Amino acid sequence: MLQQTTAAAVVPRWETFLRRFPTAQALARAPEREVLAAWAGLGYYARARRLRQAAREIVSARAFPRTLEGLKALPGVGPYTAAAVASICFAVPAAVVDGNVARVLARLEALRLDPRSPAGSRYLQWAAQALLDPAEPGESNQALMELGATVCTPRAPRCPACPLARSCEAKRRGTPERFPVRRRSKPTRTLHLVAGVAWRGSRLVLVKDRDIVPGHLIVPLFSVPAGRRPANVLRKEWENVAGRPAGALEPLGKLRHSVLDRRYLVEVFTLEEETASPSLRFPQETRRRAERPRSKSRIRLLRESELSRHAHGGLTVKLLRLLAGRALVHGRAHPTQREQGPRRC
Ligand code: SF4
């Protein structure tokens, strides 16, 4: 859960998760859909899937692994997690190298190595192992991690308060913030998308996402090529995905969303699908459509009450908030509601 966020932000989510899945057995028994729903909004959903898979393996082995190798054999457990759990829980003398530890070590020796390069990470692992107190590996690891998190911070490290100040080469040079050397980050890409929100009766039209959060349900989204109008793209692409022609469109708002190096700018429209067969009005066009190979429909229809049972990526959460803010979550296209005006959440 701590990927790209702070412990303070994650603690309430972790506590809720633990209340819902207090044991490995509870997590192993839970359907994947429920685990993903409890993880919703945290991103990196593969972690939640692997955590559940690891719980299933632990339950089927009837034992929690206590060695570095045994821990690393669990799904989703890499060298860092294995070393942290092994040293803190079972006093295995295995050094942990996270971003905080890497920063402290790079500054101590004023290393010019990129900590994320294979050579840099190998060297840092070796250096951390050399520094580890084998008598108390858990405390030793946590001390170094905590030092990096609270004293040897990325900006403005508090060197006068640091217990390692006397042996720190970066401090001696007066340039601690220059270490570790930063690799050039990937340039960000901005992608322009258009989203369609449509209801069939009381059910929202969703599709399985293939790009932003693969496998998650999301309202249909389409990429808008440069120079094209989003509404035209939506009108043209909708039928291929949803199986019905898009009728009247109404702009709902714009959203911004970021995933790693990608920035999404999403224009959102509500739309009312055409349900009457166009063949009555345009027999030629209908015949052409019928002859055209159509991609297999990927849509799922969910009632509002069912939405919370599924995991949604951050973008869908923002879309649902946008709908709720416009009192549209219950479906603007309900014939009965249209007569009465939309209900509020
Ligand atoms: S002396 Fe300063 S730069 Fe060196 S490890 Fe301590 S806080 Fe970091």
Residues whose N, C-alpha, C, O or C-beta is under 5 A from the ligand:
A	BS01	SF4	V104 R107 V151 C152 P157 R158 C159 C162 L164 A165 C168 A170 K171 P176
